Amino acid sequence: MSDALHELRRAFDDGRGRAELYRMWRMGLHAGFAHPRSLGAIGPLRGAAAALHAHLRAGTAAGRSLAALAAERPVLFEPFEAALLTMGEESGRLEPVLTELGAFFERQHRMMLALRKHLAYPMFVSLMAAVLLPLPLLAAGRTGAWAGATVLGLATWASAGIAAFARRAQAYQRRPAFVRARLARTLALTVGAGLPLDRALSLAAEASGAPALVARVRALGLRRIATQPLSASLAGAPDLPPEFHAMLRVAEETGDVDATLARLAALYEDGFR
C-alpha cells in the first residue's frame, strides 16, 4: 500500500513541484548563476520533487554532470527529463531545455488534475458503500461484527482505491499520444540543438518512455542511424501512426525538422490536456 501511495502522490502532485523547480532553475541560469547557486535559491519543495532538488543541488555542487546524476538515481527522473537534461548539457542549450521541462510538467499537472476530478465521484461512492453496507449488522445488535466489517471495508477501500488511482494515473501518462508528443518534442529539441542524428534519436527514444521504441533504436545501431534519415530509422517503429511518419518526411524535405516536429508535438499535447 505504501508503494501505491507513493506512486499516487507522485502522479498527482509531482508535476507542480517539478514545474516550479525547472522554472526557478532557468531564472537563475538566465541571470548567470552557477547551478548550485540557482538550485540553492529554490524554496522548499515536497515529495519526489524535493528529493530530485536535493540530488541535483548536491551533485552540481560536487561538479558532477547532469547525465551522471540522472544515471546515478534514475528513479528520481522521468525518462523525458533525464534525456532532455543530458541533451541540454551536451549541446550548451540548457536554458531552453529548462523552459521546456517547466512547461511540460505544468501541462502534466493540469492533466492529472483533470483525471483526479474525473475519478472523484466513483471513489466517493465506493467509500460510502464501505461505510453504509455493514449498517444492518449494527441495527441487528451485532456491534463487533459491524465494527470489524467497517474497518475491513475501509482498509480495502483505501488499499484498492489508492492502487486503482495509481494505475489509472500511470496508464494515463502512457497514452500513445503522450508517448508520441515526448518523442516529437525531444527530436525537435535535439535536432535543433545540432546533435548528431544517432544521439538525437537515442535521447528521443529514451525520453518517450516506450520500451519497444528504445529497443528498436538500440537494435538499429548508432552507425546506421547516423547515416540515414530519421524517417528511415523510424520506419515501422511500434506505435507511430501514419501522420507521424508523414510529418517527419515533410520536415526532412523542407529542412525545417525542429519547428515541424515541435508543431507535431503540440498537436499531440492538445489531445491530453
Secondary structure, DSSP 8 states (H G I E B T S, - for coil): -HHHHHHHHHHHHHHHHHHHHHHHHHHHHHTT--HHHHHHTS----HHHHHHHHHHHHHHHTT--HHHHHHH-GGGS-HHHHHHHHHHHHHT-HHHHHHHHHHHHHHHHHHHHHHHHHHHHHHHHHHHHHHHTTHHHHHTT-HHHHHHHHHHHHHHHHHHHHHHHHHHHHHHHT-HHHHHHHHHHHHHHHHHTT--HHHHHHHHHHHHT-HHHHHHHHHH-HHHHHTS-HHHHHTT-TT--HHHHHHHHHHHHHT-HHHHHHHHHHHHHHTT-
